[in-house]
Amino acid sequence: MLTNGPFVLLCHYTFLLKPTKCNVCSLFHIGFCYSGMKSCTASTGQHCVTKNYFIIQNSGLALYHYSKLGCKTDCENEDITSKRERLEILCCRDKDYCNMPFGSQIPSYYEPGP
């Protein structure tokens, strides 16, 4: 009977998580939301998300283009790179409005590794 205890506590814990408020913006660039900042609430199974879009130059440098902010179900941190574009997906849930990309969270450029 004791082996089921931690499982039951874990299941109940996920239902006790406080919903997290997140920023929503379809066009965020260098500290300003051009589409009008809104908000959403990330409930169980969701996270706040920042999607950073980069354009890869002929030199190989990925220059920051813009960001999208919102809520996402089954969010995982990802870094997806194609020949001409890079998408960085950052998920958070540690505090309200944690997906605001102020400060040094968004690099001005990215140099891909070898």
N, C-alpha and C positions, 0 to 999 in steps of 0.2 A: 504493500500500500504506500510506503514511503517513496517508492520510485516514481509514482505518478504525481507527487507533490510539486516538484519543480515545473513539470509540464503544465499543470493547472495554473500555477502562479504566472508563468509566462503568457499563457493565453489570456488571463485576466489583465495582465499588465498592458497588453496591446490595446485593450479597450479603454484603459485609463489614461492613455497618452493625451495630453492637451492638444487640441487643434492649433495649428500654427498659421498665422496670417502671413501671406506672401504678396509681393509686388506683382502686378500684371502690366506688361507693356510690350507691344508688338514691334516697337522701333525705339530702342534705347541706345544712345551714343554719347560717350564721354560725359556722363553725369546728367543727361537730360532725356526725358521721355517725350518723343515727338508725336506719339499717338495718344497721349493723355494717360497718366498713371491711374491705375485702378488697383483693386486687391481681390484676392481669392483666399479661401481657407483650406489648407491641406489637412484633411482628416486622416483616419486610419488608412494606411497603405499608400499615402501620398506624401510628396515632399515639395518644397519650394524648388524651382529650377531656374537656372540661368543658362541660356544657350548663347554662346559667343561664336560669331561667324567671322571667319578670316578669308581673305583672298590670297592665294599663293602666287607670288610674282614669278617671272621668268628666272630670276636670280635664285629662287628657292625660298625666299623669305615669305612668311605668312603675315600679312598686314591686317591688323584688327579692322573690321568693317562696321559691325553693329552687334547688338545683343537683343534677345527676346527674354522676357521674364514671365513667370507664371507658376501654376501648380501642375504636378505631373504624377500620375499613378505608376507604380513600379519603377521609380526613377533610379537610375544607376549613373555614376560618373563615367563619362565616356569621352574619347578623343577620336574622332572620325576624320580621316584625311583622304581626299581624292587628289587627282592630278592638279586641279585648280582651286580647290576649296578645302577649308578645315573647319570642323564643327567641334566645339568643346562644350560638353554638357556637365554642369556642376549642380549637384543636388545638396540640399541642406534642410535641416529641421531643428537646429539647435536653439533658435530664437525667432521671434516674430520679425518679418521682413529681412530675413537673413540672405535673401537673393538680390540685394542691392549691390551692384558691382562697383562700389566706390573704392577709392584707394588704389593699391597696387594689385588688385584682384585681376584686372584685365591688362595684359601686357600690351604695349604699343606695337610690338612686333614679335614674331616667333621665328626662331631659327631651327628648322628641323634637324634632328640628329642624323648621324651617318646611316 
